[in-house]
Amino acid sequence: MATFDPITRRLRQLFAVLDTDEDGFVTWDDHQRIVDKYATGYALTKSDSRIKPLEKAYWSQWLGLLAQTTPGQDRLSQDEFVAAHRAAGYGTNASHLLEDLAQAIFNVLDADGDKRISRDEFARYLAFCDISGADAALVFRRLDLDGDAFISQREVARSLRAFHLYNDDLNTPGGIFLGVY
């Protein structure tokens, strides 16, 4: 059995989350299903001002991945998906992709619009993800980097970057926003 570095292992987990039809490939339809899950879980219509940016962020990320592969592809195998993520880099050239996704996810979770995610708002999200109890409290504490008892948009963005870059922690909490937990 091959041993993979932590980032590759997390990206392989993300592939498994996205490949909801388990056909061995990820397509735009798989990303769309994630957006649809948010819409359903938060009782938002497809035209809601919180869902449209989420869909756009996932679409941009999908196009960014496709740009790293052979022209004309419309689906990625697990190895292609991991390679495309690594090639995208999410550094200075592609940081806007993760920033846009972080902002869109944050806006869905920040139900009261006060520019911060409270424990109650996060608990609603975790219930949507079927996570409760001690795990929920631990994840919240790991995401609340400044210890102010709220999760900011910046903390969401930092956690998504940590999931994709320079982090050997297999359990980095940013995966929670991508369905990896």
C-alpha positions, 0 to 999 in steps of 0.5 A: 500500500502506498504511503502519501504525504498529508496533503495528498491524503487530505485531497484524496479524502476530498475527492471521495467526498465529492465523488458522490456517485462513486464512479471514480471521477469528479465532475462539475455535477459533483461540485454542484451537488455540494452547493445543492446540499448547502441550499437544502440544508439551509432551506435556501433557493438556488437564486438566494444571494447566499447560494449564488456566490457559493455556486460561483466559487465552486465553479471557479475552483472547478475551472481552476482545476480543469485549467491544470489538466489536459484541455477538453477534459470534463472529469478528473480521476482521483490522481488527476484531481490531486495533481490539479490541486497541487498544480493550482498551488493556491499560493499567490496566483490562485489564492482568490479561489480559496478566498472566494470559497471561504467568503461564500461558505462564511456567508451561508453559515453567518445566518444573522449577517453579523459578520461572525459565526457564533457557536449556535450558527456553527452548531447548526452547520455541524448538525447539517454535517451530522457532527455533534457532541465533543467533536463539535466543541473541539472543531470550533475551538480549533477554528476559533484561532483568536479565541474570541468565541466566534469564527471570522471569515478570515479564520474560515479562509485560513482553515481552508488554506491550511487544508490545501497547503503546508500543513502536516496535520491530517485532521486540519479543521478546514476540511470541515467546510469541504465535507472532510471530517 
